[in-house]
Amino acid sequence: MALVELLGEKLQKKAGEEETVETSSLVGEGRYVGLYFSALWCPPCHGFTPNLARFYHNLRQQAGKETAFEVVLVSDDTDEDTFAEHFGRMPWLALPYSERQKKKDLCTKYQVFGYPMLVLLDASTGEMITWKARDRIREDPEGNDFPWKK
C-alpha cells in the first residue's frame, strides 16, 4: 500500500488514547489524507492550524464523511517536548517524532519549501491531489468542492 510506504506502518494518536493507529486503516476508496507540514516555532502555522481544525471537524461531521478525511502532522519541531506541545493542540494523527528520516523524505518528495504546507493525498492510491490544500481551504472553507480534483 502506497500510504503505508510513505508514512510507515503506524501513526501516533493523541495522549490518553491508544498510542498508535495502523496507517493501513486510513486506506480506502473515497478517502483522503492531508499531510500537514508544520512546527510550533512557525507563526503562520499558529494562524492556519485553527482554520484547518475547523475544516477537519466540519468535513468529518458532514453526512457520510466521518472517515473520508484524515490529517497527519509531519512536524518540523526541534525536540520531542516541543513536538508533544505542538501536537497536543491538534485533533488528528501525527508521524511519530522519532521518524525524522521519513519526515525528511516526505519534505523532499513534496518539495516542502515553507510552513505551513498541506498536501492532499488520495488514500486509496497514495497519489497527490494537490500540494495547495491550504489555499483550497481558504477558498472553500465549507469543503463544498472537496477534494478539489480538477
C-alpha positions in Angstrom: 0.0 0.0 0.0 1.4 3.3 -1.1 0.3 5.2 2.0 2.0 2.7 4.3 5.2 3.0 2.3 5.0 6.8 2.6 4.2 7.1 6.3 5.2 3.8 7.8 3.0 1.2 9.5 1.9 3.2 12.5 0.9 6.8 13.2 0.7 8.5 16.6 -2.6 9.3 18.2 -3.4 11.8 21.0 -2.3 11.3 24.5 -4.9 9.4 26.5 -5.9 7.3 23.6 -4.3 4.2 22.2 -0.8 5.2 21.4 -0.8 4.3 17.7 -3.1 3.6 14.8 -2.3 1.4 11.8 -1.7 3.6 8.7 -3.5 0.9 6.6 -6.7 1.8 8.4 -6.7 5.2 6.5 -6.6 3.5 3.1 -9.8 3.2 1.1 -11.8 4.4 -1.9 -13.2 7.9 -1.4 -10.8 8.6 1.5 -8.2 11.4 1.6 -5.2 12.2 3.8 -3.8 15.6 4.4 -0.1 15.8 5.2 0.3 18.8 7.4 3.8 20.1 7.5 4.0 22.4 10.5 6.1 23.4 13.5 5.5 25.1 16.9 8.1 27.8 16.0 6.2 28.8 12.9 4.0 31.9 13.4 2.0 31.3 10.1 1.2 27.8 11.4 -0.4 29.3 14.5 -2.7 31.2 12.2 -3.6 28.3 9.9 -3.9 25.4 12.4 -7.3 26.6 13.9 -8.7 27.0 10.4 -7.5 23.5 9.5 -9.0 22.1 12.7 -12.4 23.8 11.9 -12.3 22.5 8.4 -11.4 19.0 9.7 -14.2 18.8 12.2 -16.8 20.3 9.8 -15.9 18.0 6.9 -15.9 14.9 9.2 -19.3 15.8 10.6 -20.9 16.0 7.2 -23.2 13.0 6.4 -21.1 10.1 5.2 -17.8 11.8 5.5 -16.7 10.7 9.0 -13.8 8.7 7.6 -13.4 10.5 4.3 -10.7 12.8 5.6 -7.8 12.4 8.0 -4.8 14.7 8.7 -1.3 13.6 9.6 1.0 16.1 11.2 4.5 16.0 9.8 6.4 18.0 12.4 9.5 20.1 12.0 9.7 20.7 15.7 13.2 20.7 17.2 12.7 18.2 20.0 10.3 15.7 21.4 8.9 18.0 24.1 8.2 20.8 21.6 6.6 18.2 19.3 4.3 17.0 22.1 3.2 20.6 22.9 2.5 21.3 19.3 0.7 18.0 18.6 -1.3 18.4 21.7 -3.1 21.3 20.1 -4.4 19.2 17.2 -7.3 16.7 16.8 -5.6 14.5 14.2 -2.8 12.0 13.8 1.0 12.5 13.6 4.0 10.9 12.1 5.9 9.9 15.2 8.6 12.3 16.2 11.2 9.5 16.1 10.6 9.1 12.3 13.0 12.0 11.4 14.2 10.3 8.2 10.6 9.7 7.0 9.9 13.4 7.7 12.9 14.4 5.6 11.9 12.1 2.8 8.3 13.5 2.8 9.7 17.1 2.7 11.9 16.1 -0.2 9.1 14.2 -2.1 6.6 17.0 -1.8 9.1 19.9 -2.1 8.2 21.5 1.2 9.6 25.0 0.9 7.9 26.7 3.7 5.5 26.2 6.6 2.6 25.6 7.0 2.0 23.3 3.9 -0.9 20.9 3.5 -0.6 18.2 0.8 -3.8 16.3 0.0 -3.4 12.6 -1.0 -5.8 10.1 -2.3 -5.8 7.4 0.4 -6.5 4.6 -1.9 -3.6 5.2 -4.2 -1.3 7.5 -2.3 -1.2 9.9 -5.2 -1.1 13.6 -4.6 -4.2 15.5 -5.4 -2.8 19.0 -4.6 0.1 20.5 -2.6 -2.0 23.6 -2.3 -4.7 22.3 0.1 -4.0 25.2 2.4 -5.1 27.6 -0.3 -8.1 25.4 -1.2 -9.3 25.5 2.5 -9.1 29.3 2.4 -11.1 29.4 -0.9 -13.5 26.7 0.1 -13.8 26.7 3.9 -17.0 24.6 3.9 -15.4 21.9 1.8 -18.2 22.2 -0.9 -15.7 21.2 -3.6 -13.6 18.8 -1.5 -11.4 17.0 -2.6 -10.7 19.7 -5.1 -9.9 17.4 -8.0 -9.8 19.2 -11.4 
